[in-house]
Amino acid sequence: MPITLTPEVTARLRASIQRFSAEHLDEEIGDLKASLFLDFCLAEVGAVVYNHAIADAQKYFQDRVTDLEAVCYQPEFSYWPATGKKTRG
């Protein structure tokens, strides 16, 4: 499943890449190079981050489902006490 971004997010990321390159790599790059680098990052790194996030979400929900019985349990057949007579309560 390819990662798609809105045009606004793409433009902000491209500008961020250009700034990073200028400040940390001492190289000014244009929109084309920044776009190519962004495409590479989305294809190569984005899939890894996405898959890890999905695995984290699955674990979170599996843990919640496992805990569901402890959190949402009502004893059955509790109307009549063990003596067979209903007590006032």
Biopython code that builds the backbone (N, CA, C, O; Angstrom):
import numpy as np
from Bio.PDB.StructureBuilder import StructureBuilder

atoms = [
    (1, "MET", "N", (0.852, -1.170, 0.000)),
    (1, "MET", "CA", (0.000, 0.000, 0.000)),
    (1, "MET", "C", (0.904, 1.241, 0.000)),
    (1, "MET", "O", (1.548, 1.528, 1.009)),
    (2, "PRO", "N", (0.957, 1.955, -1.079)),
    (2, "PRO", "CA", (1.838, 3.126, -1.147)),
    (2, "PRO", "C", (1.327, 4.253, -0.235)),
    (2, "PRO", "O", (0.125, 4.444, -0.053)),
    (3, "ILE", "N", (2.278, 4.976, 0.319)),
    (3, "ILE", "CA", (1.938, 6.096, 1.186)),
    (3, "ILE", "C", (1.712, 7.321, 0.310)),
    (3, "ILE", "O", (2.578, 7.702, -0.478)),
    (4, "THR", "N", (0.558, 7.923, 0.453)),
    (4, "THR", "CA", (0.252, 9.125, -0.316)),
    (4, "THR", "C", (0.066, 10.294, 0.639)),
    (4, "THR", "O", (-0.477, 10.142, 1.734)),
    (5, "LEU", "N", (0.515, 11.436, 0.215)),
    (5, "LEU", "CA", (0.432, 12.648, 1.022)),
    (5, "LEU", "C", (-0.343, 13.716, 0.270)),
    (5, "LEU", "O", (-0.406, 13.710, -0.959)),
    (6, "THR", "N", (-0.926, 14.621, 1.020)),
    (6, "THR", "CA", (-1.619, 15.737, 0.379)),
    (6, "THR", "C", (-0.580, 16.672, -0.249)),
    (6, "THR", "O", (0.581, 16.668, 0.159)),
    (7, "PRO", "N", (-0.985, 17.460, -1.221)),
    (7, "PRO", "CA", (-0.043, 18.408, -1.825)),
    (7, "PRO", "C", (0.549, 19.386, -0.797)),
    (7, "PRO", "O", (1.715, 19.767, -0.901)),
    (8, "GLU", "N", (-0.240, 19.781, 0.172)),
    (8, "GLU", "CA", (0.261, 20.701, 1.201)),
    (8, "GLU", "C", (1.362, 20.050, 2.034)),
    (8, "GLU", "O", (2.391, 20.673, 2.294)),
    (9, "VAL", "N", (1.153, 18.807, 2.452)),
    (9, "VAL", "CA", (2.158, 18.092, 3.241)),
    (9, "VAL", "C", (3.405, 17.844, 2.409)),
    (9, "VAL", "O", (4.523, 17.988, 2.903)),
    (10, "THR", "N", (3.219, 17.474, 1.156)),
    (10, "THR", "CA", (4.349, 17.251, 0.261)),
    (10, "THR", "C", (5.194, 18.512, 0.123)),
    (10, "THR", "O", (6.422, 18.444, 0.171)),
    (11, "ALA", "N", (4.553, 19.646, -0.045)),
    (11, "ALA", "CA", (5.279, 20.912, -0.184)),
    (11, "ALA", "C", (6.047, 21.240, 1.093)),
    (11, "ALA", "O", (7.192, 21.687, 1.026)),
    (12, "ARG", "N", (5.433, 21.024, 2.253)),
    (12, "ARG", "CA", (6.121, 21.307, 3.520)),
    (12, "ARG", "C", (7.302, 20.366, 3.740)),
    (12, "ARG", "O", (8.353, 20.791, 4.220)),
    (13, "LEU", "N", (7.134, 19.096, 3.393)),
    (13, "LEU", "CA", (8.236, 18.149, 3.520)),
    (13, "LEU", "C", (9.371, 18.477, 2.562)),
    (13, "LEU", "O", (10.543, 18.398, 2.929)),
    (14, "ARG", "N", (9.025, 18.842, 1.343)),
    (14, "ARG", "CA", (10.043, 19.219, 0.359)),
    (14, "ARG", "C", (10.845, 20.418, 0.869)),
    (14, "ARG", "O", (12.071, 20.436, 0.754)),
    (15, "ALA", "N", (10.164, 21.412, 1.428)),
    (15, "ALA", "CA", (10.847, 22.579, 1.980)),
    (15, "ALA", "C", (11.731, 22.185, 3.164)),
    (15, "ALA", "O", (12.829, 22.716, 3.324)),
    (16, "SER", "N", (11.261, 21.270, 3.978)),
    (16, "SER", "CA", (12.043, 20.809, 5.119)),
    (16, "SER", "C", (13.301, 20.076, 4.663)),
    (16, "SER", "O", (14.370, 20.252, 5.248)),
    (17, "ILE", "N", (13.178, 19.266, 3.637)),
    (17, "ILE", "CA", (14.334, 18.547, 3.081)),
    (17, "ILE", "C", (15.346, 19.542, 2.524)),
    (17, "ILE", "O", (16.551, 19.391, 2.726)),
    (18, "GLN", "N", (14.855, 20.552, 1.826)),
    (18, "GLN", "CA", (15.748, 21.563, 1.268)),
    (18, "GLN", "C", (16.480, 22.308, 2.392)),
    (18, "GLN", "O", (17.679, 22.567, 2.285)),
    (19, "ARG", "N", (15.780, 22.642, 3.439)),
    (19, "ARG", "CA", (16.405, 23.339, 4.562)),
    (19, "ARG", "C", (17.437, 22.443, 5.242)),
    (19, "ARG", "O", (18.540, 22.892, 5.555)),
    (20, "PHE", "N", (17.083, 21.174, 5.472)),
    (20, "PHE", "CA", (18.017, 20.233, 6.085)),
    (20, "PHE", "C", (19.288, 20.119, 5.254)),
    (20, "PHE", "O", (20.395, 20.162, 5.791)),
    (21, "SER", "N", (19.127, 19.974, 3.950)),
    (21, "SER", "CA", (20.278, 19.848, 3.064)),
    (21, "SER", "C", (21.167, 21.087, 3.134)),
    (21, "SER", "O", (22.392, 20.974, 3.172)),
    (22, "ALA", "N", (20.564, 22.244, 3.151)),
    (22, "ALA", "CA", (21.339, 23.492, 3.208)),
    (22, "ALA", "C", (22.052, 23.649, 4.549)),
    (22, "ALA", "O", (23.212, 24.061, 4.582)),
    (23, "GLU", "N", (21.389, 23.333, 5.640)),
    (23, "GLU", "CA", (21.956, 23.562, 6.967)),
    (23, "GLU", "C", (22.915, 22.473, 7.426)),
    (23, "GLU", "O", (23.885, 22.765, 8.125)),
    (24, "HIS", "N", (22.665, 21.224, 7.047)),
    (24, "HIS", "CA", (23.473, 20.123, 7.561)),
    (24, "HIS", "C", (24.413, 19.511, 6.535)),
    (24, "HIS", "O", (25.417, 18.897, 6.896)),
    (25, "LEU", "N", (24.098, 19.672, 5.284)),
    (25, "LEU", "CA", (24.944, 19.096, 4.239)),
    (25, "LEU", "C", (25.674, 20.165, 3.429)),
    (25, "LEU", "O", (26.448, 19.859, 2.523)),
    (26, "ASP", "N", (25.413, 21.414, 3.772)),
    (26, "ASP", "CA", (26.006, 22.554, 3.058)),
    (26, "ASP", "C", (25.805, 22.473, 1.553)),
    (26, "ASP", "O", (26.707, 22.779, 0.773)),
    (27, "GLU", "N", (24.608, 22.055, 1.159)),
    (27, "GLU", "CA", (24.279, 21.962, -0.270)),
    (27, "GLU", "C", (22.853, 22.442, -0.498)),
    (27, "GLU", "O", (21.907, 21.929, 0.100)),
    (28, "GLU", "N", (22.714, 23.409, -1.351)),
    (28, "GLU", "CA", (21.395, 23.893, -1.751)),
    (28, "GLU", "C", (20.848, 22.936, -2.808)),
    (28, "GLU", "O", (21.517, 22.650, -3.801)),
    (29, "ILE", "N", (19.636, 22.448, -2.590)),
    (29, "ILE", "CA", (19.019, 21.589, -3.596)),
    (29, "ILE", "C", (17.686, 22.195, -4.005)),
    (29, "ILE", "O", (17.047, 22.913, -3.236)),
    (30, "GLY", "N", (17.290, 21.896, -5.207)),
    (30, "GLY", "CA", (16.043, 22.431, -5.736)),
    (30, "GLY", "C", (14.863, 21.513, -5.447)),
    (30, "GLY", "O", (14.988, 20.493, -4.770)),
    (31, "ASP", "N", (13.718, 21.910, -5.982)),
    (31, "ASP", "CA", (12.488, 21.150, -5.770)),
    (31, "ASP", "C", (12.580, 19.730, -6.323)),
    (31, "ASP", "O", (12.077, 18.791, -5.706)),
    (32, "LEU", "N", (13.224, 19.566, -7.493)),
    (32, "LEU", "CA", (13.294, 18.239, -8.103)),
    (32, "LEU", "C", (14.078, 17.270, -7.224)),
    (32, "LEU", "O", (13.608, 16.164, -6.957)),
    (33, "LYS", "N", (15.268, 17.669, -6.770)),
    (33, "LYS", "CA", (16.069, 16.786, -5.921)),
    (33, "LYS", "C", (15.353, 16.503, -4.600)),
    (33, "LYS", "O", (15.360, 15.372, -4.114)),
    (34, "ALA", "N", (14.747, 17.515, -4.035)),
    (34, "ALA", "CA", (14.017, 17.315, -2.784)),
    (34, "ALA", "C", (12.838, 16.370, -2.994)),
    (34, "ALA", "O", (12.569, 15.524, -2.141)),
    (35, "SER", "N", (12.137, 16.499, -4.106)),
    (35, "SER", "CA", (11.004, 15.609, -4.405)),
    (35, "SER", "C", (11.469, 14.180, -4.623)),
    (35, "SER", "O", (10.829, 13.238, -4.156)),
    (36, "LEU", "N", (12.579, 14.013, -5.329)),
    (36, "LEU", "CA", (13.109, 12.667, -5.555)),
    (36, "LEU", "C", (13.529, 12.018, -4.236)),
    (36, "LEU", "O", (13.276, 10.834, -4.012)),
    (37, "PHE", "N", (14.169, 12.799, -3.366)),
    (37, "PHE", "CA", (14.573, 12.273, -2.074)),
    (37, "PHE", "C", (13.347, 11.918, -1.224)),
    (37, "PHE", "O", (13.332, 10.887, -0.551)),
    (38, "LEU", "N", (12.341, 12.760, -1.256)),
    (38, "LEU", "CA", (11.102, 12.477, -0.526)),
    (38, "LEU", "C", (10.460, 11.201, -1.047)),
    (38, "LEU", "O", (10.026, 10.367, -0.253)),
    (39, "ASP", "N", (10.390, 11.031, -2.353)),
    (39, "ASP", "CA", (9.819, 9.810, -2.931)),
    (39, "ASP", "C", (10.591, 8.576, -2.474)),
    (39, "ASP", "O", (10.000, 7.548, -2.144)),
    (40, "PHE", "N", (11.928, 8.692, -2.459)),
    (40, "PHE", "CA", (12.764, 7.587, -1.996)),
    (40, "PHE", "C", (12.451, 7.260, -0.529)),
    (40, "PHE", "O", (12.263, 6.096, -0.176)),
    (41, "CYS", "N", (12.397, 8.277, 0.305)),
    (41, "CYS", "CA", (12.129, 8.064, 1.735)),
    (41, "CYS", "C", (10.767, 7.419, 1.958)),
    (41, "CYS", "O", (10.635, 6.513, 2.782)),
    (42, "LEU", "N", (9.764, 7.876, 1.234)),
    (42, "LEU", "CA", (8.428, 7.291, 1.387)),
    (42, "LEU", "C", (8.413, 5.829, 0.965)),
    (42, "LEU", "O", (7.788, 4.994, 1.617)),
    (43, "ALA", "N", (9.110, 5.522, -0.137)),
    (43, "ALA", "CA", (9.114, 4.147, -0.645)),
    (43, "ALA", "C", (9.965, 3.226, 0.225)),
    (43, "ALA", "O", (9.567, 2.095, 0.506)),
    (44, "GLU", "N", (11.123, 3.700, 0.649)),
    (44, "GLU", "CA", (12.075, 2.841, 1.344)),
    (44, "GLU", "C", (11.880, 2.854, 2.862)),
    (44, "GLU", "O", (11.835, 1.794, 3.486)),
    (45, "VAL", "N", (11.767, 4.011, 3.443)),
    (45, "VAL", "CA", (11.674, 4.142, 4.891)),
    (45, "VAL", "C", (10.217, 4.140, 5.349)),
    (45, "VAL", "O", (9.891, 3.574, 6.393)),
    (46, "GLY", "N", (9.360, 4.762, 4.581)),
    (46, "GLY", "CA", (7.958, 4.891, 4.957)),
    (46, "GLY", "C", (7.286, 3.557, 5.205)),
    (46, "GLY", "O", (6.500, 3.421, 6.142)),
    (47, "ALA", "N", (7.588, 2.566, 4.371)),
    (47, "ALA", "CA", (6.968, 1.245, 4.529)),
    (47, "ALA", "C", (7.385, 0.599, 5.848)),
    (47, "ALA", "O", (6.573, -0.051, 6.507)),
    (48, "VAL", "N", (8.638, 0.774, 6.230)),
    (48, "VAL", "CA", (9.124, 0.200, 7.492)),
    (48, "VAL", "C", (8.410, 0.857, 8.677)),
    (48, "VAL", "O", (7.939, 0.171, 9.584)),
    (49, "VAL", "N", (8.335, 2.179, 8.660)),
    (49, "VAL", "CA", (7.679, 2.913, 9.742)),
    (49, "VAL", "C", (6.193, 2.559, 9.788)),
    (49, "VAL", "O", (5.636, 2.344, 10.864)),
    (50, "TYR", "N", (5.558, 2.499, 8.627)),
    (50, "TYR", "CA", (4.135, 2.164, 8.546)),
    (50, "TYR", "C", (3.872, 0.775, 9.122)),
    (50, "TYR", "O", (2.961, 0.599, 9.930)),
    (51, "ASN", "N", (4.660, -0.199, 8.712)),
    (51, "ASN", "CA", (4.463, -1.574, 9.190)),
    (51, "ASN", "C", (4.687, -1.672, 10.696)),
    (51, "ASN", "O", (3.979, -2.405, 11.387)),
    (52, "HIS", "N", (5.663, -0.939, 11.198)),
    (52, "HIS", "CA", (5.909, -0.945, 12.648)),
    (52, "HIS", "C", (4.727, -0.315, 13.389)),
    (52, "HIS", "O", (4.314, -0.811, 14.437)),
    (53, "ALA", "N", (4.193, 0.758, 12.853)),
    (53, "ALA", "CA", (3.040, 1.410, 13.488)),
    (53, "ALA", "C", (1.826, 0.488, 13.498)),
    (53, "ALA", "O", (1.098, 0.433, 14.489)),
    (54, "ILE", "N", (1.606, -0.226, 12.418)),
    (54, "ILE", "CA", (0.492, -1.179, 12.354)),
    (54, "ILE", "C", (0.688, -2.296, 13.378)),
    (54, "ILE", "O", (-0.263, -2.693, 14.052)),
    (55, "ALA", "N", (1.914, -2.804, 13.499)),
    (55, "ALA", "CA", (2.198, -3.858, 14.477)),
    (55, "ALA", "C", (1.962, -3.344, 15.894)),
    (55, "ALA", "O", (1.412, -4.063, 16.728)),
    (56, "ASP", "N", (2.370, -2.113, 16.172)),
    (56, "ASP", "CA", (2.127, -1.521, 17.489)),
    (56, "ASP", "C", (0.632, -1.395, 17.775)),
    (56, "ASP", "O", (0.182, -1.686, 18.883)),
    (57, "ALA", "N", (-0.137, -0.961, 16.778)),
    (57, "ALA", "CA", (-1.585, -0.818, 16.947)),
    (57, "ALA", "C", (-2.237, -2.178, 17.173)),
    (57, "ALA", "O", (-3.129, -2.305, 18.011)),
    (58, "GLN", "N", (-1.800, -3.193, 16.434)),
    (58, "GLN", "CA", (-2.354, -4.531, 16.619)),
    (58, "GLN", "C", (-2.085, -5.041, 18.030)),
    (58, "GLN", "O", (-2.979, -5.594, 18.670)),
    (59, "LYS", "N", (-0.864, -4.858, 18.516)),
    (59, "LYS", "CA", (-0.519, -5.301, 19.863)),
    (59, "LYS", "C", (-1.366, -4.557, 20.893)),
    (59, "LYS", "O", (-1.868, -5.166, 21.837)),
    (60, "TYR", "N", (-1.526, -3.262, 20.719)),
    (60, "TYR", "CA", (-2.325, -2.473, 21.643)),
    (60, "TYR", "C", (-3.754, -3.025, 21.728)),
    (60, "TYR", "O", (-4.275, -3.240, 22.822)),
    (61, "PHE", "N", (-4.379, -3.251, 20.575)),
    (61, "PHE", "CA", (-5.763, -3.724, 20.576)),
    (61, "PHE", "C", (-5.873, -5.168, 21.056)),
    (61, "PHE", "O", (-6.851, -5.522, 21.714)),
    (62, "GLN", "N", (-4.899, -5.999, 20.742)),
    (62, "GLN", "CA", (-4.920, -7.373, 21.246)),
    (62, "GLN", "C", (-4.814, -7.381, 22.768)),
    (62, "GLN", "O", (-5.488, -8.164, 23.436)),
    (63, "ASP", "N", (-3.963, -6.505, 23.318)),
    (63, "ASP", "CA", (-3.854, -6.399, 24.775)),
    (63, "ASP", "C", (-5.170, -5.937, 25.395)),
    (63, "ASP", "O", (-5.553, -6.417, 26.463)),
    (64, "ARG", "N", (-5.868, -5.008, 24.734)),
    (64, "ARG", "CA", (-7.143, -4.531, 25.263)),
    (64, "ARG", "C", (-8.199, -5.642, 25.205)),
    (64, "ARG", "O", (-9.004, -5.770, 26.127)),
    (65, "VAL", "N", (-8.206, -6.436, 24.148)),
    (65, "VAL", "CA", (-9.176, -7.526, 24.024)),
    (65, "VAL", "C", (-8.888, -8.600, 25.062)),
    (65, "VAL", "O", (-9.816, -9.163, 25.644)),
    (66, "THR", "N", (-7.627, -8.887, 25.297)),
    (66, "THR", "CA", (-7.259, -9.868, 26.303)),
    (66, "THR", "C", (-7.731, -9.429, 27.676)),
    (66, "THR", "O", (-8.169, -10.253, 28.479)),
    (67, "ASP", "N", (-7.644, -8.140, 27.949)),
    (67, "ASP", "CA", (-8.028, -7.596, 29.242)),
    (67, "ASP", "C", (-9.539, -7.370, 29.349)),
    (67, "ASP", "O", (-10.029, -7.037, 30.428)),
    (68, "LEU", "N", (-10.269, -7.540, 28.281)),
    (68, "LEU", "CA", (-11.700, -7.245, 28.260)),
    (68, "LEU", "C", (-12.480, -8.057, 29.290)),
    (68, "LEU", "O", (-13.360, -7.517, 29.960)),
    (69, "GLU", "N", (-12.175, -9.327, 29.424)),
    (69, "GLU", "CA", (-12.912, -10.170, 30.367)),
    (69, "GLU", "C", (-12.721, -9.683, 31.798)),
    (69, "GLU", "O", (-13.672, -9.690, 32.581)),
    (70, "ALA", "N", (-11.527, -9.268, 32.148)),
    (70, "ALA", "CA", (-11.267, -8.791, 33.499)),
    (70, "ALA", "C", (-11.970, -7.465, 33.768)),
    (70, "ALA", "O", (-12.402, -7.203, 34.891)),
    (71, "VAL", "N", (-12.082, -6.645, 32.757)),
    (71, "VAL", "CA", (-12.680, -5.324, 32.922)),
    (71, "VAL", "C", (-14.197, -5.365, 32.796)),
    (71, "VAL", "O", (-14.905, -4.658, 33.513)),
    (72, "CYS", "N", (-14.687, -6.185, 31.892)),
    (72, "CYS", "CA", (-16.121, -6.202, 31.580)),
    (72, "CYS", "C", (-16.714, -7.576, 31.856)),
    (72, "CYS", "O", (-17.178, -8.252, 30.937)),
    (73, "TYR", "N", (-16.699, -7.982, 33.093)),
    (73, "TYR", "CA", (-17.258, -9.287, 33.429)),
    (73, "TYR", "C", (-18.293, -9.117, 34.521)),
    (73, "TYR", "O", (-18.057, -8.429, 35.514)),
    (74, "GLN", "N", (-19.424, -9.738, 34.337)),
    (74, "GLN", "CA", (-20.495, -9.747, 35.330)),
    (74, "GLN", "C", (-20.769, -11.202, 35.677)),
    (74, "GLN", "O", (-21.044, -12.008, 34.788)),
    (75, "PRO", "N", (-20.696, -11.551, 36.962)),
    (75, "PRO", "CA", (-20.959, -12.950, 37.329)),
    (75, "PRO", "C", (-22.356, -13.385, 36.878)),
    (75, "PRO", "O", (-23.312, -12.615, 36.962)),
    (76, "GLU", "N", (-22.456, -14.587, 36.415)),
    (76, "GLU", "CA", (-23.729, -15.131, 35.946)),
    (76, "GLU", "C", (-24.454, -15.851, 37.082)),
    (76, "GLU", "O", (-23.830, -16.334, 38.027)),
    (77, "PHE", "N", (-25.723, -15.910, 36.977)),
    (77, "PHE", "CA", (-26.567, -16.625, 37.928)),
    (77, "PHE", "C", (-26.286, -16.186, 39.369)),
    (77, "PHE", "O", (-26.106, -17.018, 40.258)),
    (78, "SER", "N", (-26.253, -14.901, 39.578)),
    (78, "SER", "CA", (-25.935, -14.378, 40.908)),
    (78, "SER", "C", (-27.182, -13.912, 41.668)),
    (78, "SER", "O", (-27.074, -13.404, 42.783)),
    (79, "TYR", "N", (-28.347, -14.082, 41.075)),
    (79, "TYR", "CA", (-29.578, -13.634, 41.728)),
    (79, "TYR", "C", (-29.832, -14.441, 42.999)),
    (79, "TYR", "O", (-30.102, -13.885, 44.064)),
    (80, "TRP", "N", (-29.738, -15.769, 42.865)),
    (80, "TRP", "CA", (-29.978, -16.641, 44.018)),
    (80, "TRP", "C", (-28.640, -16.964, 44.662)),
    (80, "TRP", "O", (-27.730, -17.463, 44.000)),
    (81, "PRO", "N", (-28.521, -16.683, 45.943)),
    (81, "PRO", "CA", (-27.266, -17.046, 46.626)),
    (81, "PRO", "C", (-27.155, -18.553, 46.749)),
    (81, "PRO", "O", (-28.093, -19.281, 46.423)),
    (82, "ALA", "N", (-26.028, -19.013, 47.211)),
    (82, "ALA", "CA", (-25.773, -20.450, 47.317)),
    (82, "ALA", "C", (-26.781, -21.162, 48.211)),
    (82, "ALA", "O", (-26.974, -22.368, 48.059)),
    (83, "THR", "N", (-27.431, -20.458, 49.143)),
    (83, "THR", "CA", (-28.408, -21.089, 50.034)),
    (83, "THR", "C", (-29.739, -21.329, 49.363)),
    (83, "THR", "O", (-30.561, -22.082, 49.883)),
    (84, "GLY", "N", (-29.974, -20.703, 48.212)),
    (84, "GLY", "CA", (-31.211, -20.901, 47.504)),
    (84, "GLY", "C", (-32.276, -19.876, 47.805)),
    (84, "GLY", "O", (-33.334, -19.895, 47.176)),
    (85, "LYS", "N", (-32.038, -18.986, 48.737)),
    (85, "LYS", "CA", (-33.011, -17.940, 49.081)),
    (85, "LYS", "C", (-32.469, -16.597, 48.660)),
    (85, "LYS", "O", (-31.285, -16.309, 48.838)),
    (86, "LYS", "N", (-33.334, -15.774, 48.101)),
    (86, "LYS", "CA", (-32.953, -14.405, 47.722)),
    (86, "LYS", "C", (-32.820, -13.575, 48.976)),
    (86, "LYS", "O", (-33.715, -13.566, 49.821)),
    (87, "THR", "N", (-31.711, -12.879, 49.102)),
    (87, "THR", "CA", (-31.519, -11.993, 50.246)),
    (87, "THR", "C", (-31.895, -10.587, 49.876)),
    (87, "THR", "O", (-31.829, -10.190, 48.712)),
    (88, "ARG", "N", (-32.288, -9.844, 50.872)),
    (88, "ARG", "CA", (-32.634, -8.432, 50.613)),
    (88, "ARG", "C", (-31.344, -7.650, 50.465)),
    (88, "ARG", "O", (-30.378, -7.873, 51.194)),
    (89, "GLY", "N", (-31.339, -6.752, 49.533)),
    (89, "GLY", "CA", (-30.116, -6.010, 49.359)),
    (89, "GLY", "C", (-30.346, -4.744, 48.821)),
    (89, "GLY", "O", (-29.402, -3.983, 48.609)),
]
sb = StructureBuilder()
sb.init_structure("model")
sb.init_model(0)
sb.init_chain("A")
sb.init_seg("    ")
for serial, (resi, resn, name, xyz) in enumerate(atoms, 1):
    if name == "N":
        sb.init_residue(resn, " ", resi, " ")
    sb.init_atom(name, np.array(xyz, "f"), 0.0, 1.0, " ", f" {name:<3s}", serial, name[0])
structure = sb.get_structure()
